[in-house]
Amino acid sequence: MTTSGIPTAPGALPLVGHAPRMLRDPLRFVAGLAAHGDLVQVRPGTSRVVVVCRPDLVREVLLDDGRFVPGGRPHAGPGAAGPAFDASRMPGYAAVMTEHVERVTGRWKDGRIVDVAAEARDIAAGAAFGAVVSGGASRAAARRCVRDARMVLDGAYRRTFPPVPPVRPPTPGGVRRAAAHRRLRQAVKGFTDAYRAEGADRGDLLSVLAGVHDGGENEAPRTDGEIADQALAFFGAGWGTTAGTLAWALHLLAGRPDVQRRLHLEADAVLDGGGAAFEHLPHLEVTGRIVTETLRMYPPLWLLTRTVSADTELGGHLLRAGTDLVCSPYLVHRREDLYPDPGRFDPDRWTADRERPGDAYLAFGAGSRRCAGDAFAVTATTLALASIAARWRLLPVRGGTPRARAAGTISPEGLRMRTMSRAAVPSRTREGTA
Ligand code: HEM
């Protein structure tokens, strides 16, 4: 595509373009692009994409889905969430989240080392499944569905930016995933039939998809296949993103004992030894800022892709129809001119008295594709973090430092930490030892 006048990122090699650099360290590569212009061309192989680096241009792209058509990630469908993420549903979702934090942390032992990313995935999977199917599934059925959904999703996200081989031979993993997908559809159909037979709104996403929520009788009914796909898309959108945020927060806190201490003080004062519930949310200010700052540093969806629908102008450049664009929340969040010392984990950037660039926080995207589950995600992560902090202190261990794995989401691979029970510390000295 013609992208005349737009600088190309340095370091492209014949045939493979920037692919080697992108594969070696995709996050560093992407964050470095802002130094080369407001729009920068990148060659992930023989193709070209234009990366949008200036936050106001990123917003222009995300807000205008007529000129810049969304693509890449699985799409839940317009308005699919319906009332599933109404404020009225949050207390119920919060209770599910807390239950899963209790379940997972209940098996932690004082002084042991845990795989934090795996534990966070377990917590988030239960919570995300609970938001989709809150009742009506036995524990065993829920566990089976979560296992199958994870298997399907693990292979589903195609990389949007680093190069992928165009044709992949069938693999044993692919065959297992196809079987898991079939089981999942079958299970969702079973739940949907039960919801419809009962006709009651259970306050979850499936009630909306099955059309048994208030006002559902006025909507066009979805087919079983559509319901299963949308349920899976929601689970997929919510699971890895929330899990990654929780795991990164625990890792970042370990590097800032002073912040961790404030988190513990807040959790002690607000939760008073119990698990976090929805009504605690307004009082968990420090925890909320930690979540916001974690999402600034590691926005799980770090690449948002769009395609130019017809010749248009952006930032003073002509873009031809068909040009592929990439907007990266990670790139914007790591711009030194917007967030001074961007590599520093500093939740106090988000106190009310600090100035911040208005349009430069893009963890949840913008426009018609803006995250439908943002309130759910923030509520769930904040409550999970507070519940964990009330009882546990997680310490870094040698060899447990994570590698930021940037595929569909940015996840902390290999993050292992030692779980120290805070109950074992005399209460008088608890806050001093964090
Ligand atoms: C920390 C957690 C999360 C982050 C950072 C996040 C981020 C995002 C972003 C950036 C987008 C926009 C994608 C684009 O413009 O192409 C998006 C879309 C979406 N998110 Fe989230 N998300 C999170 C959690 C959730 C949860 C928990 C759910 C639901 C349970 C959810 C459901 C969705 C849906 C349905 C869309 C729209 C998808 C579409 O229309 O294509 N997200 N999310």
Boltz pocket constraint, residues with backbone or C-beta under 6 A from the ligand:
constraints:
  - pocket:
      binder: B
      contacts: [[A, 62], [A, 70], [A, 71], [A, 73], [A, 74], [A, 75], [A, 76], [A, 77], [A, 78], [A, 81], [A, 128], [A, 131], [A, 233], [A, 234], [A, 235], [A, 237], [A, 238], [A, 239], [A, 241], [A, 242], [A, 245], [A, 295], [A, 299], [A, 300], [A, 301], [A, 303], [A, 304], [A, 305], [A, 362], [A, 363], [A, 364], [A, 365], [A, 366], [A, 368], [A, 369], [A, 370], [A, 371], [A, 372], [A, 373], [A, 374], [A, 376], [A, 377], [A, 378]]
      max_distance: 6.0
